Amino acid sequence: MREGGKRLGAILDELIDMAKPGVSLLEIEKKAKQEIAKAGGTPSFMTVGDYKWATCLCVNDEVVHGIPTNRKLLDGDILTIDVGMIYGGLHTDTAFTKYISNAPEIPDEIKNFLETGKKTLAEAILQARAGNRIGDISKTIQHTIEDAGYHIVKTLVGHGVGKSLHEEPQIPGYVKTQIANSPFIVKGQTIAIEIIYGLGTGSIIYANDDGWTISTRDGSLSAVFEHTVLIGDKEPEILTIRSKYR
């Protein structure tokens, strides 16, 4: 998983780089499949039901499971790229949201929104230590997002990952029960910590009939930041670390 995660992080760096105005979602999907094959892996997401794509690509109000289409990115869009890879028989999973523009400056509202997601992921990862509980991660996510004035998408969660793409335990972005009742985090565990949040209420709907794409009910912007993390002796280890987009 270390090697697979390292390769997947590099792949996501490349996909984020190519996501610019005028580029279609299918072009990003094609690149993802090419790079996963070149890395010696296979797409994780294609092991889920009848999903046929290597990526989930979500634009603006789309939250998760966005299907790649001919839609071309526009200046001012935000795009979430979520990608997973099987390498050596084991899965890793990672995601990043980018503001799409040829201009160097990002509007303050969007910059603050996205920086909060990055900050929250970093702080949540610090809670991923043996002896802590899953609820410690959830509490950190909820407080950091809500203190910034944003809202958790409560019906979607992070998860264990390894032999399968989705494993126990679920990792909610909010405290569902008393922290003392949530599962212990144990050494050697591998988990995908996901920050799934929105500018609006956090309520979601299936916005179309493709059976996959989930969007915000109020049409507000949404973002996702995710890393696969290994629970070590002391410090958590990010397996899907990226060299460029951190």
C-alpha positions, 0 to 999 in steps of 0.5 A: 500500500505504501508503493501503491499510495505513492504512485496514486498520489503522483497520478492525482498530481498529474490529473489536478495539473491538467484540470483547466478551462476547456478540458473535458471530464472524459479527457481527465478520465482517459488520462487517469486510466492511462496513468494507472495502467502505466503505474502497474495498477488497476482502477479501484472504483471499477470494482464497485457495482457496475461503475465503469470509470477510474475516477469520480469527477464532481463539478461545483454542486456535485458532491461525490460519485460524479460520472466523467462526461463530455462536459468541459470545465469552465473558468470559475468552476471547482472540480473534485477529482477522486481516484483509487487504485489497486496495486499489488492486490491492495487499494488506496483512495485519494481526492482533491478539489481544485478551483479552475481558472487560468488566472493566478488569483482565487476569489477569497470566498472560494480560497477560504472554502478550499483551504478549510478543507485542506486544513481539516484533513491535515488536522483529522489525520493527526488524530489517526493514532493508535489508542485514539478512537474514530470519534476523535477524527470525526470530532476534529472534522466537524469542529474545524468545518463548522467553526469556519462556517461550513457544513458537513455532508453527514450522509457520506463517510470515510472508510477503512481501505485495503483488501477492498475499497470500502471496509470497516470502520466507517469514519463519519465527518461528525460525532454520531455517538459518544466518542467512547462508543466509537471504535478504537484506532489500532496500529497497522490499520489503513483508513481513508479519511475524507472531508466532505463538506459544503457551503450550504446546508450539507443536505444532498440529492441524486441530481439526475438519473445516472444512478451515481452523481450526488449533489447538494440539495440547495445547489451550493458548492461542495468539496472533498479532500481525502488521503489514505492513512496508515496507523503507525507506532507514533505518527500517522503515515499518509500513503497517498502523499502528493508532492505538488498539491498538498 
